[in-house]
């Protein structure tokens, strides 16, 4: 038999999951850039995965945790992709501003 504590734990974890989904949705709505959008999607996925895992734990079923583990791998991949995109764009912006400011000379083509 489930105790009152288990119901409160489920309610708290579903509340945190809904909060994560709403924070990620606000991040998606702000339209900052591709990397920011990918990170917002990962926040939404974390909220959904938390809800699935807590519902699976509450009902004594491990399928929620299995989906959560698979989803965590997907979220890690998306975060790595977003950070790679962010580092490449910041490097390109830095090299373009150096050329514009005259700090470095653009490469001359010898033809």
C-alpha positions in Angstrom: 0.0 0.0 0.0 1.3 3.4 -0.9 1.7 6.0 1.9 0.7 9.6 1.8 4.4 10.4 1.5 4.5 8.6 -1.9 1.6 10.7 -3.2 3.4 13.9 -2.0 6.6 12.8 -3.7 4.8 12.2 -6.9 3.0 15.6 -6.8 6.3 17.3 -6.1 8.2 15.6 -8.9 5.4 16.3 -11.4 5.4 19.9 -10.3 9.1 20.2 -10.9 8.7 18.4 -14.3 6.0 20.9 -15.3 8.2 23.8 -14.2 11.1 22.5 -16.4 8.8 22.1 -19.4 7.5 25.7 -19.0 11.0 27.1 -18.6 12.1 25.3 -21.7 9.0 26.5 -23.6 9.8 30.1 -22.6 13.3 29.6 -23.9 12.1 28.3 -27.2 9.7 31.2 -27.5 12.5 33.8 -27.1 14.2 32.7 -30.3 17.8 33.6 -29.5 19.6 31.3 -31.7 20.0 27.6 -32.8 22.2 26.6 -29.8 19.9 28.3 -27.3 16.9 26.6 -28.9 18.6 23.2 -28.6 19.4 23.8 -25.0 15.8 24.9 -24.4 14.6 21.6 -26.0 16.8 19.7 -23.6 15.2 21.4 -20.7 11.8 20.5 -22.0 13.0 16.9 -22.4 14.4 16.8 -18.9 11.0 17.8 -17.6 9.2 15.2 -19.5 11.7 12.5 -18.5 11.4 13.4 -14.9 7.6 13.1 -15.1 7.9 9.7 -16.8 10.4 8.4 -14.3 8.3 9.5 -11.3 5.1 8.0 -12.7 7.0 4.8 -13.4 8.3 4.7 -9.8 4.9 5.5 -8.4 3.2 2.7 -10.3 6.0 0.2 -9.7 6.9 0.0 -13.4 10.5 0.4 -14.6 9.6 1.4 -18.1 9.6 5.1 -17.1 13.2 4.8 -15.9 14.2 2.9 -19.0 12.8 5.6 -21.3 14.4 8.2 -19.0 17.8 6.7 -19.3 17.5 6.6 -23.1 16.2 10.2 -23.1 19.2 11.2 -21.0 21.5 9.9 -23.6 19.7 11.9 -26.3 19.8 15.0 -24.1 23.5 14.7 -23.6 24.0 14.4 -27.3 21.9 17.5 -28.0 23.8 19.5 -25.4 27.1 18.4 -26.9 25.8 19.5 -30.4 24.6 22.8 -29.1 27.9 23.6 -27.3 29.8 22.6 -30.5 27.7 25.0 -32.5 28.2 27.8 -30.0 31.9 27.4 -29.9 32.2 27.4 -33.7 30.1 30.5 -34.1 32.0 32.4 -31.4 35.3 31.5 -33.1 34.0 32.7 -36.4 32.7 36.0 -34.9 36.1 36.6 -33.2 38.0 36.0 -36.4 35.7 38.3 -38.4 35.9 41.2 -35.9 39.7 41.0 -35.9 39.8 41.5 -39.7 37.3 44.3 -39.6 39.1 46.1 -36.8 42.5 45.8 -38.6 44.1 43.7 -35.9 45.0 41.0 -38.3 45.4 41.1 -42.1 43.1 39.0 -44.2 44.8 36.1 -46.0 46.0 37.1 -49.5 45.3 34.6 -52.3 48.2 33.9 -54.6 46.8 32.9 -57.9 
